[in-house]
Amino acid sequence: MDFATRRWFCLPLGCMVLINLINADFEFQKGVLASASPGITGDIDLQCWNACSLTLIDFRELKIEYSVDAFWNFMLFLQKFQRPRYYNVFLSIAQDFWDMYVDCLLSRSHGMGRR
């Protein structure tokens, strides 16, 4: 008898959870991930950040203004757009940026970029 009672109690609870997941606002999670933490911005090497951003505009032949702000506005647009194709382009460009940025940081920290 106890099992039947638990089963009938869990069934409506499970339905409510599924309905809430369907109506969930996942844009909030994307917004949290997209925003830069105030503590992180002080640790960014601006010379590498700017150089990698401008290099990616050339490398990917993006049809945007040749500036760092325009590049990151474009990246935010790609990230927040609802179509998976645009989000996949965002992930691809972000991965290229991250690889270039880490390489730049490593070369600067080992003295190769300080001539």
NUMARLO-595084 format. One line per field, with one value per residue: x, y, z of N, C-alpha, C in turn; residue number from 0. Coordinates in nm, 3 decimals, always signed. Atoms other than C-alpha are relative to their C-alpha. Layout:
% NUMARLO-595084
n.east: X_... $
n.north: Y_... $
n.up: Z_... $
ca.east: X_... $
ca.north: Y_... $
ca.up: Z_... $
c.east: X_... $
c.north: Y_... $
c.up: Z_... $
i: NUM_... $
END
This chain:
% NUMARLO-595084
n.east: +0.082_-0.088_-0.056_+0.103_+0.017_-0.117_+0.008_+0.100_-0.050_-0.112_+0.047_+0.029_-0.123_-0.079_+0.066_-0.026_-0.140_-0.009_+0.064_-0.090_-0.115_+0.044_+0.020_-0.117_-0.063_-0.142_-0.071_-0.066_-0.127_-0.089_-0.040_-0.098_-0.126_-0.051_-0.050_-0.136_-0.010_-0.084_-0.133_-0.074_-0.044_-0.132_-0.102_-0.012_-0.111_+0.067_-0.075_+0.033_+0.145_+0.026_-0.067_+0.071_+0.131_-0.018_-0.050_+0.113_+0.080_-0.068_-0.009_+0.132_+0.054_+0.130_+0.045_+0.035_-0.097_-0.129_-0.028_+0.020_+0.139_+0.090_-0.017_+0.067_+0.144_+0.039_-0.003_+0.117_+0.114_+0.001_+0.028_+0.138_+0.095_+0.071_-0.024_-0.120_-0.107_-0.075_-0.069_-0.115_-0.101_-0.055_-0.090_-0.118_-0.083_-0.047_-0.109_-0.116_-0.048_-0.063_-0.128_-0.094_-0.025_-0.089_-0.131_-0.056_-0.041_-0.118_-0.118_-0.038_-0.053_-0.130_-0.094_-0.009_+0.071_-0.051_-0.126 $
n.north: -0.119_-0.116_-0.022_-0.060_-0.140_-0.075_-0.008_-0.101_-0.130_-0.039_-0.024_-0.143_-0.075_+0.013_-0.078_-0.143_-0.025_-0.002_-0.123_-0.112_+0.006_-0.045_-0.146_-0.062_-0.110_+0.029_-0.123_-0.048_+0.069_-0.051_-0.134_+0.012_+0.045_-0.101_-0.118_+0.013_-0.024_-0.117_+0.038_+0.059_-0.101_-0.051_+0.099_+0.012_-0.069_-0.074_+0.004_+0.128_+0.000_-0.082_+0.058_+0.122_-0.039_-0.057_+0.107_+0.086_-0.068_+0.027_+0.143_+0.051_-0.090_-0.046_-0.125_-0.095_-0.107_+0.050_-0.048_+0.101_-0.011_+0.055_+0.146_+0.058_-0.018_+0.106_+0.126_+0.003_+0.024_+0.142_+0.082_-0.017_+0.032_+0.123_+0.111_+0.078_-0.022_-0.117_+0.032_+0.083_-0.093_-0.067_+0.093_+0.019_-0.120_-0.011_+0.095_-0.057_-0.113_+0.050_+0.060_-0.108_-0.080_+0.078_-0.001_-0.134_-0.013_+0.084_-0.057_-0.121_+0.034_+0.063_-0.097_+0.004_-0.115_-0.124_-0.041 $
n.up: +0.000_-0.007_+0.133_+0.084_-0.044_+0.049_+0.145_+0.035_-0.043_+0.088_+0.136_+0.022_-0.022_+0.122_+0.105_-0.027_+0.035_+0.146_+0.050_-0.032_+0.090_+0.132_-0.006_-0.062_+0.074_+0.010_+0.036_-0.121_-0.011_+0.105_-0.040_-0.108_+0.060_+0.092_-0.070_-0.052_-0.144_-0.023_-0.042_+0.112_+0.096_-0.037_+0.034_+0.145_+0.066_+0.106_+0.126_+0.064_+0.025_+0.119_+0.117_+0.041_+0.053_+0.134_+0.087_+0.035_+0.102_+0.126_+0.022_+0.034_+0.103_-0.048_+0.062_-0.106_-0.016_-0.046_-0.137_-0.103_-0.049_+0.102_-0.002_-0.116_+0.018_+0.093_-0.074_-0.087_+0.088_+0.037_-0.117_-0.046_+0.106_-0.034_+0.093_-0.035_+0.097_-0.043_-0.125_+0.036_+0.054_-0.118_-0.069_+0.083_-0.008_-0.138_-0.018_+0.070_-0.079_-0.122_+0.038_+0.032_-0.120_-0.086_+0.065_-0.018_-0.141_-0.023_+0.066_-0.074_-0.132_+0.017_+0.055_+0.145_+0.056_-0.061_+0.065 $
ca.east: +0.000_+0.288_+0.439_+0.111_+0.077_+0.432_+0.376_+0.062_+0.238_+0.543_+0.342_+0.193_+0.525_+0.707_+0.448_+0.495_+0.872_+0.836_+0.597_+0.837_+1.126_+0.925_+0.848_+1.195_+1.375_+1.716_+1.801_+1.885_+2.157_+2.297_+2.302_+2.490_+2.750_+2.782_+2.844_+3.202_+3.278_+3.420_+3.716_+3.817_+3.852_+4.160_+4.344_+4.305_+4.616_+4.473_+4.754_+4.691_+4.313_+4.310_+4.562_+4.373_+4.038_+4.166_+4.350_+4.030_+3.847_+4.109_+4.142_+3.768_+3.711_+3.426_+3.223_+3.225_+3.402_+3.772_+3.764_+3.771_+3.434_+3.265_+3.410_+3.279_+2.940_+2.923_+3.021_+2.748_+2.498_+2.598_+2.579_+2.234_+2.076_+1.822_+1.934_+2.180_+2.375_+2.473_+2.558_+2.784_+2.962_+3.004_+3.158_+3.395_+3.516_+3.539_+3.757_+3.986_+4.007_+4.087_+4.362_+4.521_+4.488_+4.655_+4.937_+4.987_+4.997_+5.245_+5.474_+5.467_+5.531_+5.831_+5.989_+5.935_+5.700_+5.913_+6.174 $
ca.north: +0.000_+0.235_+0.188_+0.275_+0.593_+0.704_+0.629_+0.843_+1.119_+1.119_+1.114_+1.467_+1.592_+1.457_+1.616_+1.954_+1.929_+1.847_+2.137_+2.374_+2.252_+2.314_+2.671_+2.738_+3.055_+2.938_+3.289_+3.372_+3.107_+3.231_+3.587_+3.480_+3.299_+3.590_+3.856_+3.915_+3.890_+4.215_+4.030_+3.871_+4.192_+4.299_+3.981_+4.026_+4.113_+4.387_+4.374_+4.003_+4.051_+4.329_+4.163_+3.831_+4.003_+4.198_+3.895_+3.691_+3.957_+3.913_+3.536_+3.466_+3.747_+3.886_+4.164_+4.391_+4.710_+4.656_+4.722_+4.518_+4.653_+4.564_+4.212_+4.151_+4.302_+4.058_+3.771_+3.864_+3.877_+3.527_+3.392_+3.531_+3.445_+3.162_+2.954_+2.670_+2.744_+3.090_+2.956_+2.694_+2.971_+3.154_+2.846_+2.797_+3.158_+3.156_+2.844_+3.003_+3.318_+3.122_+2.923_+3.241_+3.426_+3.146_+3.123_+3.500_+3.489_+3.202_+3.371_+3.698_+3.525_+3.334_+3.645_+3.556_+3.852_+4.108_+4.207 $
ca.up: +0.000_+0.076_-0.271_-0.444_-0.238_-0.324_-0.690_-0.705_-0.517_-0.747_-1.069_-1.031_-0.896_-1.202_-1.433_-1.264_-1.307_-1.677_-1.733_-1.557_-1.771_-2.086_-1.975_-1.831_-1.934_-2.051_-2.173_-1.812_-1.808_-2.140_-2.006_-1.695_-1.904_-2.146_-1.885_-1.783_-1.415_-1.273_-1.121_-1.451_-1.653_-1.457_-1.554_-1.930_-2.130_-2.350_-2.605_-2.675_-2.651_-2.911_-3.141_-3.142_-3.198_-3.498_-3.636_-3.625_-3.826_-4.098_-4.059_-4.079_-4.335_-4.128_-4.289_-3.984_-3.887_-3.819_-3.442_-3.125_-3.005_-3.334_-3.315_-2.963_-3.042_-3.333_-3.102_-2.854_-3.140_-3.252_-2.900_-2.824_-3.160_-3.134_-3.432_-3.357_-3.676_-3.550_-3.207_-3.368_-3.562_-3.230_-3.068_-3.360_-3.356_-2.976_-2.987_-3.248_-3.036_-2.721_-2.896_-3.034_-2.703_-2.504_-2.760_-2.737_-2.356_-2.356_-2.605_-2.407_-2.075_-2.215_-2.363_-2.727_-2.777_-2.590_-2.843 $
c.east: +0.086_+0.060_-0.099_-0.021_+0.116_-0.004_-0.099_+0.040_+0.109_-0.045_-0.036_+0.124_+0.089_-0.060_+0.025_+0.143_+0.017_-0.062_+0.088_+0.124_-0.036_-0.009_+0.121_+0.060_+0.151_+0.081_+0.073_+0.137_+0.098_+0.051_+0.105_+0.134_+0.063_+0.061_+0.138_-0.001_+0.093_+0.143_+0.087_+0.060_+0.137_+0.113_+0.023_+0.121_-0.058_+0.074_-0.031_-0.148_-0.032_+0.062_-0.074_-0.136_+0.013_+0.051_-0.114_-0.092_+0.061_-0.005_-0.133_-0.068_-0.141_-0.034_-0.052_+0.108_+0.128_+0.033_-0.034_-0.144_-0.099_+0.009_-0.077_-0.150_-0.055_-0.003_-0.120_-0.128_-0.011_-0.040_-0.148_-0.105_-0.057_+0.032_+0.130_+0.117_+0.087_+0.077_+0.121_+0.112_+0.067_+0.100_+0.129_+0.095_+0.056_+0.116_+0.127_+0.060_+0.075_+0.137_+0.105_+0.039_+0.097_+0.140_+0.070_+0.050_+0.125_+0.124_+0.047_+0.062_+0.137_+0.101_+0.008_-0.067_+0.052_+0.131_-0.006 $
c.north: +0.126_+0.033_+0.070_+0.147_+0.085_+0.019_+0.107_+0.138_+0.050_+0.031_+0.146_+0.088_-0.003_+0.079_+0.149_+0.037_+0.007_+0.125_+0.121_+0.000_+0.048_+0.152_+0.074_+0.105_-0.024_+0.121_+0.057_-0.065_+0.049_+0.139_-0.002_-0.043_+0.108_+0.119_-0.027_+0.033_+0.118_-0.034_-0.051_+0.108_+0.057_-0.093_-0.014_+0.079_+0.070_-0.003_-0.130_-0.004_+0.076_-0.060_-0.124_+0.034_+0.052_-0.105_-0.091_+0.065_-0.025_-0.149_-0.059_+0.083_+0.045_+0.135_+0.095_+0.108_-0.056_+0.063_-0.111_+0.004_-0.059_-0.153_-0.061_+0.024_-0.107_-0.136_-0.012_-0.024_-0.148_-0.088_+0.006_-0.034_-0.139_-0.119_-0.073_+0.024_+0.119_-0.027_-0.089_+0.083_+0.074_-0.090_-0.021_+0.120_+0.017_-0.096_+0.049_+0.116_-0.050_-0.061_+0.108_+0.080_-0.073_-0.004_+0.135_+0.018_-0.081_+0.059_+0.126_-0.036_-0.067_+0.092_+0.003_+0.123_+0.132_+0.044_+0.142 $
c.up: +0.000_-0.137_-0.093_+0.035_-0.050_-0.150_-0.043_+0.047_-0.095_-0.142_-0.024_+0.019_-0.123_-0.115_+0.019_-0.036_-0.151_-0.058_+0.027_-0.088_-0.139_-0.003_+0.057_-0.091_-0.002_-0.044_+0.121_+0.015_-0.106_+0.037_+0.111_-0.055_-0.088_+0.072_+0.057_+0.148_+0.024_+0.043_-0.114_-0.090_+0.034_-0.041_-0.150_-0.049_-0.122_-0.133_-0.075_-0.038_-0.129_-0.125_-0.051_-0.059_-0.142_-0.099_-0.044_-0.103_-0.137_-0.036_-0.047_-0.110_+0.035_-0.062_+0.107_+0.004_+0.062_+0.136_+0.098_+0.051_-0.099_-0.001_+0.117_-0.001_-0.094_+0.070_+0.093_-0.080_-0.037_+0.118_+0.039_-0.105_+0.024_-0.090_+0.036_-0.096_+0.040_+0.128_-0.028_-0.061_+0.116_+0.071_-0.077_+0.008_+0.141_+0.026_-0.070_+0.080_+0.123_-0.031_-0.029_+0.124_+0.094_-0.059_+0.019_+0.143_+0.029_-0.063_+0.073_+0.135_-0.009_-0.068_-0.150_-0.062_+0.050_-0.063_-0.046 $
i: 0_1_2_3_4_5_6_7_8_9_10_11_12_13_14_15_16_17_18_19_20_21_22_23_24_25_26_27_28_29_30_31_32_33_34_35_36_37_38_39_40_41_42_43_44_45_46_47_48_49_50_51_52_53_54_55_56_57_58_59_60_61_62_63_64_65_66_67_68_69_70_71_72_73_74_75_76_77_78_79_80_81_82_83_84_85_86_87_88_89_90_91_92_93_94_95_96_97_98_99_100_101_102_103_104_105_106_107_108_109_110_111_112_113_114 $
END
